[in-house]
């Protein structure tokens, strides 16, 4: 999230970003040992979570920059025909 010089983020925004970073760290760690968020096969959990996290990418925020496995997983899931449908 971009904040220009002199900008003060609402404490709720700071907390939300902190909570998001904790979640992304957990997911990134999980994906270091699993292909998908619910195990070794794609599931509705992957499709749903990918949809939500893709919104961050479309907003051009840097929230996903420190989570390479999450970014790679989004790319894999978004490339599946079942995601595009």
matplotlib code that plots the C-alpha trace (Angstrom):
import matplotlib.pyplot as plt

x = [0.0, 1.4, 1.4, 2.8, 5.1, 3.2, 0.5, -0.7, -2.2, -5.3, -4.3, -7.0, -5.2, -1.9, -3.5, -5.1, -1.8, -0.1, -2.7, -2.4, 1.4, 0.9, -1.5, 0.7, 3.7, 1.7, 0.5, 3.9, 5.4, 2.6, 3.3, 6.9, 5.9, 2.5, 1.4, -1.9, -3.4, -5.4, -2.9, -1.5, -4.5, -6.4, -9.5, -12.2, -10.0, -7.3, -9.8, -11.4, -8.1, -6.5, -9.5, -9.1, -5.3, -5.4, -7.2, -4.0, -2.1, -4.6, -4.3, -0.6, 0.3, 3.5, 1.8, 2.8, 6.4, 7.9, 6.0, 7.5, 5.6, 2.3, 3.0, 4.0, 1.0, -1.3, 0.2, -0.3, -3.9, -4.9, -3.5, -5.8, -8.9, -11.1, -10.0, -10.8, -14.2]
y = [0.0, 3.4, 6.1, 9.5, 11.6, 12.9, 10.3, 8.7, 5.2, 4.5, 2.1, -0.3, -0.4, -1.1, -3.9, -5.4, -5.3, -7.0, -9.8, -10.2, -10.6, -13.3, -15.2, -14.9, -16.2, -19.2, -19.9, -19.4, -21.9, -24.4, -24.2, -25.0, -28.6, -28.9, -28.2, -26.7, -25.1, -28.2, -30.9, -32.5, -31.8, -28.7, -28.1, -25.4, -23.9, -23.1, -21.6, -19.5, -18.3, -17.6, -15.4, -13.4, -13.1, -12.2, -9.0, -7.8, -8.4, -6.4, -3.5, -3.4, -3.5, -4.9, -7.2, -10.4, -9.4, -11.3, -14.5, -16.2, -19.5, -17.7, -15.8, -19.0, -20.8, -18.0, -18.3, -22.1, -21.9, -19.0, -20.9, -23.9, -24.2, -24.7, -21.3, -19.5, -21.1]
z = [0.0, -1.0, 1.5, 0.4, 2.6, 5.5, 5.2, 8.5, 8.1, 10.1, 12.9, 11.6, 8.3, 10.0, 11.9, 8.8, 7.0, 9.9, 10.0, 6.3, 6.6, 9.3, 7.0, 4.0, 6.0, 7.1, 3.6, 2.1, 4.6, 3.9, 0.2, 0.7, 1.4, -0.4, -3.9, -2.9, 0.2, 1.2, 0.2, -2.9, -5.2, -6.2, -4.3, -3.9, -1.1, -3.7, -6.2, -3.4, -1.9, -5.2, -6.1, -2.9, -3.1, -6.8, -5.8, -4.1, -7.3, -9.3, -6.9, -7.6, -3.9, -2.7, -0.1, -2.0, -2.7, 0.2, -0.4, -3.5, -3.0, -2.7, -6.0, -7.8, -6.5, -7.6, -11.1, -11.2, -9.9, -12.1, -15.2, -14.6, -16.9, -13.8, -12.5, -15.7, -15.9]

ax = plt.figure().add_subplot(projection="3d")
ax.plot(x, y, z, "-o")
ax.set_aspect("equal")
plt.show()
